[in-house]
Amino acid sequence: METRVETTYYDQGTPAERWERAGLFFDAEDYAGAARVLARLVEEVPEQTGPRLLLARAYYHSAQLRRAEAELRIIVERDPVEHYARLMLGRTLQRQARHDEAAPHLRIAAALAGDFPEE
């Protein structure tokens, strides 16, 4: 009995080729297309921050805010000083009208960026 795995355009190629393809989709503002490529890539290389962060951004820009939040929380849990993930998590929570939850992440992101309020 033969097992056939169907692949789509989104799944074809090496991880490096799919990473490049995801970037092209993202740059063309096809965020849903980028997310389709990146979701599979993140499954294959879950330890890498770059693909997961770009996946979170694609989810954010395509208004898949719960998915963006989940990816960003994974990044922040693994690397609490990942500035951009903190900023994106805060903004994602803001977009969901969860301002109290967003505030600490935005403050930490500002501190990590050296953006301190002037006194």
N, C-alpha and C positions, 0 to 999 in steps of 0.2 A: 504494500500500500504506500503510495507516494504522498508525502506531505508537501503541500505547496504554500509558501508564504507570499502573500501579495504585498508588493511594495508600490508605493505611490511616488510621484515626483518629489514629494516632501521628504521621503525616507531614503532616496537613492544617494549613493556616493559614500565616501569615507567621512568620518566625523569632521575632518578639516573642511571638506567640500560642503558639508551641510552647514557648518558654522558660517562659512562664507555666504552660502545661499540665504541663511537666516538674516545675515547683515544686509544683504541686498533687499530682501523683503522689508526689513525694518526701515532702511533708508528710503524706500519707495512708499513708506507709510502704509504698507500692507501688514498691519500689526497682527491680524489674525493668521495670516500666512506665516509670518515669522514665528508665532507661537506654535503653530503646527510642527514646524521643523525643530524648534528648540525643545519642546516637551519631550520628544523622543531622544534628543541628544542629551538632555539632563538625566533621563533614565539611564543612559549608557555611562555617563561620567558624572555621577551625583556629587562627587567631591570637588568638582571645579566650580569656582564662583562665577566666572565670566558668563558661561552659558545660562546659568540660573538667574543672574542679575539681568541679562538681556531678556530672558523669558518673563521675568517680573515686569520689566518695562513694557514689553509687548502686551502683556495682560492689562497693565495700567492704561495704556493708550487705547486699548480696545474695550475699555470699560468692564473688564473682567476683574473687578476690584478684590473680590474674595480670593481668587486665585493668585493675584499679585501679592496680596497680604501674606498668604501661606508661603510663597516662595521667599519673600523678604524676611519673614520670621525665621526661616531655616538659615538664611545667610547670617542674620544678626545673632542667632543662637551660636553658630559656629565661630563667628568673628565679630565680637561686640563692638569693635572699633572700626568696622567697615562704614566709613562716613556716608557714602552715597546710598547704601542700602538703608541706613538709618533715616536719611532725608526722604527717600522714596516711601519708606514705611510710614513716616509721619504724614506725608502728603496723601498717601493712599487712605489712611485712616480719616484724614480731614475730608476727603471726597465722599466718605461714607457717613459724614456728620458725626464722627466719633472724636471730637476735638479734645476731650480730656485724655483720651488714650494717645492721641497724636502728640500732644505737647511735650512729654518727656523725650520722645524720639527726636523731635525737632530741636530741642535744647541740646541734646547730646550731639547731634549732627553739627550744630552751630559751633559748639565747643571744640569738636574734633577738627573743624575747618579753621579754628582760630578766630571765629567771628564772635567776639565778646562785645556786649553793649558798653557804650562809653558812659562813664559816670561823671 
